[in-house]
Amino acid sequence: MGRMALGLFLGLVIASVGLYWWQGVAQVENNAPPPPEVEASRSPDELPLTDPTDMTGPEPPEASQLTREQIRFFRYDRNRDLVITRNEMLSTRSDGFRALDVDGNNLLTFEEWAVTTVERFDGADANGDGKLDAKEFATTAPKRSAKRTRCRC
């Protein structure tokens, strides 16, 4: 019985809110500004003519030419201060932590992942300041094989 009463009450509330909203929309349409007046020299179906040479728009944005290493650097540098902190390096490495299984048991604990990542960070941090600049970060790039396979179509 209580559920029926609650359902009836909620139905009335929703109906009253809908009615109130509908009346509000109608009120806005009644107070809308009148349509612009059409010049007497041309018919309402005729389009206005303009000279495109008088038109100016905003300048198009320039595309940045980032190198592959800069793109990889900015993937880690979350706050764009041109240095990578240890926390930034650790936060972005969470997707690839399964490849860091040290003992080869197909189970990777967070400690194994963090130790490997911290060792990699410390190995790249040449000056030991706890931050990687772009030159230090470039040493962490994965080594590419010299042999590239091509599609034999």
NORWOZI-V707634 format. One record per residue. N is the residue number from 1. SS is DSSP state (H for helix, E for strand, - for the rest). BURIAL is I if it has 24 or more other C-alpha atoms within 12 Angstrom, else O. D_CENTER is the distance of its C-alpha to the mean C-alpha in Angstrom with 2 decimals. Layout:
BEGIN
n->N ss->SS burial->BURIAL d_center->D_CENTER
n->N ss->SS burial->BURIAL d_center->D_CENTER
END
This chain:
BEGIN
n->1 ss->- burial->O d_center->49.85
n->2 ss->H burial->O d_center->47.31
n->3 ss->H burial->O d_center->44.39
n->4 ss->H burial->O d_center->45.97
n->5 ss->H burial->O d_center->46.46
n->6 ss->H burial->O d_center->42.89
n->7 ss->H burial->O d_center->41.64
n->8 ss->H burial->O d_center->43.97
n->9 ss->H burial->O d_center->42.89
n->10 ss->H burial->O d_center->39.14
n->11 ss->H burial->O d_center->39.97
n->12 ss->H burial->O d_center->41.84
n->13 ss->H burial->O d_center->39.06
n->14 ss->H burial->O d_center->36.50
n->15 ss->H burial->O d_center->39.07
n->16 ss->H burial->O d_center->39.82
n->17 ss->H burial->O d_center->36.18
n->18 ss->H burial->O d_center->35.77
n->19 ss->H burial->O d_center->38.99
n->20 ss->H burial->O d_center->37.99
n->21 ss->H burial->O d_center->34.65
n->22 ss->H burial->O d_center->36.52
n->23 ss->H burial->O d_center->39.06
n->24 ss->H burial->O d_center->36.41
n->25 ss->H burial->O d_center->34.86
n->26 ss->H burial->O d_center->38.39
n->27 ss->H burial->O d_center->39.16
n->28 ss->H burial->O d_center->36.19
n->29 ss->H burial->O d_center->37.34
n->30 ss->H burial->O d_center->40.88
n->31 ss->- burial->O d_center->39.86
n->32 ss->- burial->O d_center->37.72
n->33 ss->- burial->O d_center->38.85
n->34 ss->- burial->O d_center->41.28
n->35 ss->- burial->O d_center->40.19
n->36 ss->- burial->O d_center->40.72
n->37 ss->- burial->O d_center->44.23
n->38 ss->- burial->O d_center->45.01
n->39 ss->- burial->O d_center->47.15
n->40 ss->- burial->O d_center->50.73
n->41 ss->- burial->O d_center->50.96
n->42 ss->- burial->O d_center->48.54
n->43 ss->- burial->O d_center->48.21
n->44 ss->- burial->O d_center->45.25
n->45 ss->- burial->O d_center->44.18
n->46 ss->- burial->O d_center->44.12
n->47 ss->- burial->O d_center->40.84
n->48 ss->- burial->O d_center->40.83
n->49 ss->- burial->O d_center->41.11
n->50 ss->- burial->O d_center->39.21
n->51 ss->- burial->O d_center->39.46
n->52 ss->H burial->O d_center->36.20
n->53 ss->H burial->O d_center->37.38
n->54 ss->H burial->O d_center->37.11
n->55 ss->- burial->O d_center->33.44
n->56 ss->- burial->O d_center->30.84
n->57 ss->- burial->O d_center->27.10
n->58 ss->- burial->O d_center->24.35
n->59 ss->- burial->O d_center->23.96
n->60 ss->- burial->O d_center->21.30
n->61 ss->- burial->O d_center->18.54
n->62 ss->- burial->O d_center->19.46
n->63 ss->- burial->O d_center->17.59
n->64 ss->- burial->O d_center->17.33
n->65 ss->- burial->O d_center->19.42
n->66 ss->- burial->O d_center->18.05
n->67 ss->- burial->O d_center->20.24
n->68 ss->H burial->O d_center->19.38
n->69 ss->H burial->O d_center->20.20
n->70 ss->H burial->O d_center->18.01
n->71 ss->H burial->O d_center->14.92
n->72 ss->H burial->O d_center->16.11
n->73 ss->H burial->I d_center->16.87
n->74 ss->H burial->I d_center->13.48
n->75 ss->H burial->O d_center->12.04
n->76 ss->H burial->I d_center->14.49
n->77 ss->- burial->I d_center->14.59
n->78 ss->- burial->O d_center->11.92
n->79 ss->- burial->O d_center->13.60
n->80 ss->- burial->O d_center->14.44
n->81 ss->- burial->O d_center->18.16
n->82 ss->- burial->O d_center->19.26
n->83 ss->- burial->I d_center->20.73
n->84 ss->E burial->I d_center->19.70
n->85 ss->E burial->I d_center->21.29
n->86 ss->H burial->I d_center->22.62
n->87 ss->H burial->O d_center->20.25
n->88 ss->H burial->I d_center->17.15
n->89 ss->H burial->I d_center->18.95
n->90 ss->H burial->I d_center->19.93
n->91 ss->H burial->O d_center->16.65
n->92 ss->H burial->O d_center->14.98
n->93 ss->- burial->I d_center->18.23
n->94 ss->H burial->O d_center->18.36
n->95 ss->H burial->O d_center->17.60
n->96 ss->H burial->O d_center->20.56
n->97 ss->H burial->I d_center->23.06
n->98 ss->H burial->O d_center->25.33
n->99 ss->H burial->O d_center->26.48
n->100 ss->H burial->I d_center->27.89
n->101 ss->- burial->O d_center->30.75
n->102 ss->- burial->O d_center->33.58
n->103 ss->- burial->O d_center->36.49
n->104 ss->- burial->O d_center->35.62
n->105 ss->- burial->O d_center->36.11
n->106 ss->- burial->O d_center->32.81
n->107 ss->- burial->O d_center->31.95
n->108 ss->- burial->O d_center->29.68
n->109 ss->- burial->O d_center->29.80
n->110 ss->H burial->O d_center->27.23
n->111 ss->H burial->O d_center->29.93
n->112 ss->H burial->O d_center->30.37
n->113 ss->H burial->I d_center->26.71
n->114 ss->H burial->I d_center->26.54
n->115 ss->H burial->O d_center->29.86
n->116 ss->H burial->I d_center->28.86
n->117 ss->H burial->I d_center->25.58
n->118 ss->H burial->I d_center->27.43
n->119 ss->H burial->O d_center->30.19
n->120 ss->H burial->I d_center->27.86
n->121 ss->H burial->I d_center->26.30
n->122 ss->H burial->I d_center->29.83
n->123 ss->H burial->O d_center->31.06
n->124 ss->H burial->I d_center->28.48
n->125 ss->- burial->I d_center->29.10
n->126 ss->- burial->O d_center->32.22
n->127 ss->- burial->O d_center->33.12
n->128 ss->- burial->O d_center->32.50
n->129 ss->- burial->O d_center->30.60
n->130 ss->- burial->O d_center->27.88
n->131 ss->E burial->I d_center->25.17
n->132 ss->E burial->I d_center->24.20
n->133 ss->- burial->I d_center->24.14
n->134 ss->H burial->I d_center->23.05
n->135 ss->H burial->O d_center->26.57
n->136 ss->H burial->I d_center->26.84
n->137 ss->H burial->I d_center->23.47
n->138 ss->H burial->I d_center->24.66
n->139 ss->- burial->O d_center->27.40
n->140 ss->- burial->I d_center->25.06
n->141 ss->- burial->O d_center->24.01
n->142 ss->- burial->O d_center->25.27
n->143 ss->- burial->O d_center->28.55
n->144 ss->- burial->O d_center->28.58
n->145 ss->- burial->O d_center->31.70
n->146 ss->- burial->O d_center->33.91
n->147 ss->- burial->O d_center->34.78
n->148 ss->- burial->O d_center->32.38
n->149 ss->- burial->O d_center->33.25
n->150 ss->- burial->O d_center->33.24
n->151 ss->- burial->O d_center->33.26
n->152 ss->- burial->O d_center->36.88
n->153 ss->- burial->O d_center->36.65
END
